[in-house]
Amino acid sequence: MGSALMVIASEPTNAESVVVDKKPEIFQATNEWREIPPGQHLPGGLWVRINLATGLKEARLLE
């Protein structure tokens, strides 16, 4: 029983896009409830609430 592996190197063409990794944005919490924008990461030490009817996500600092 054998196995084979084929590796083919290729350069992206004009039709392909190259994805560049960037640091994720960190949510800047305050003492007031603030909406969490899509794609932002949450640091530890926050209250988080999610409105199950609307899907709104909010966070604030622990008191």
C-alpha positions as CSV (number, residue, x, y, z in Angstrom):
1,M,0.0,0.0,0.0
2,G,1.5,3.2,-1.1
3,S,0.6,6.8,-1.2
4,A,1.5,9.7,-3.4
5,L,1.6,13.5,-2.8
6,M,1.9,16.0,-5.6
7,V,2.8,19.6,-4.9
8,I,2.4,22.2,-7.7
9,A,3.6,25.7,-7.3
10,S,1.8,28.4,-9.0
11,E,1.7,32.2,-9.0
12,P,-1.7,34.0,-8.6
13,T,-3.2,35.3,-11.8
14,N,-4.9,38.6,-12.3
15,A,-8.2,36.8,-11.8
16,E,-7.1,35.5,-8.4
17,S,-6.9,37.8,-5.3
18,V,-4.2,37.5,-2.7
19,V,-5.4,37.6,0.9
20,V,-3.2,39.6,3.2
21,D,-3.6,38.7,6.9
22,K,-4.0,41.8,9.1
23,K,-4.3,42.1,12.8
24,P,-8.0,41.9,13.9
25,E,-9.4,45.0,15.4
26,I,-9.9,44.9,19.1
27,F,-13.2,46.3,20.6
28,Q,-12.6,49.4,22.7
29,A,-14.9,49.1,25.7
30,T,-16.2,51.9,27.8
31,N,-18.5,52.0,30.9
32,E,-21.5,52.4,28.6
33,W,-23.1,49.7,26.4
34,R,-21.6,49.9,22.9
35,E,-22.5,47.9,19.8
36,I,-19.8,45.4,18.8
37,P,-19.0,45.9,15.1
38,P,-18.8,42.8,12.9
39,G,-15.3,41.3,12.9
40,Q,-14.0,42.9,16.0
41,H,-12.4,40.8,18.7
42,L,-13.4,41.2,22.4
43,P,-10.8,41.5,25.1
44,G,-11.5,39.8,28.4
45,G,-13.2,41.5,31.3
46,L,-16.4,42.7,29.6
47,W,-20.1,42.3,30.1
48,V,-21.6,41.1,26.8
49,R,-25.3,41.1,25.9
50,I,-27.1,39.8,22.8
51,N,-30.6,40.7,21.9
52,L,-32.1,37.4,20.7
53,A,-34.9,39.1,18.8
54,T,-32.7,41.5,16.8
55,G,-29.2,39.9,17.0
56,L,-27.7,43.2,18.3
57,K,-24.5,42.5,20.2
58,E,-23.2,45.0,22.9
59,A,-20.5,45.0,25.4
60,R,-19.2,47.2,28.3
61,L,-16.5,47.1,31.0
62,L,-17.1,45.3,34.2
63,E,-18.0,47.6,37.1
